Amino acid sequence: MTPTELIEIVDRITPNAFDSEDKLRWLMQLDAEMRLELFPDAQESPDPAGTLLIPDPWAEEIYTAYLQACMAWADEEDARYNRFILRFNDAYQRYARLLMDERVRYPRMPLRF
């Protein structure tokens, strides 16, 4: 999923006055933080024109809740922020656990020649 596709989804389900640059900046900040936390060996940095770090089917739930939380925080709507950030944290933790389970089940093996 690309940032543009995600921003279109968020704008459709949560009408707002924020411009796309703000939402794109929030998405790139989140991708950079997740890259450090979940993919420490990754060399590339977030690309606004590329795809988001987390793939479908998890991407929409995680990124949508995060953008909704950012908008609620900026609008100083505490109740909405709390609701969206709880949704984000739940989805993010489920995805992180899935990654960790996969890494335990299929650890990287060094190549030997």
Buried (B, 14 or more C-beta within 10 A) or exposed (E): BBBBBBBEBBBEEBEBEBEEEBBBEBBBEBBEEBBEEBEEEEEEEBEEEEBBBBEEEBBBBBBBBBBBBBBBBBEEEEEBBEBBBEBBBEBBEEBEEEEEEEEEEEEEEEEEE
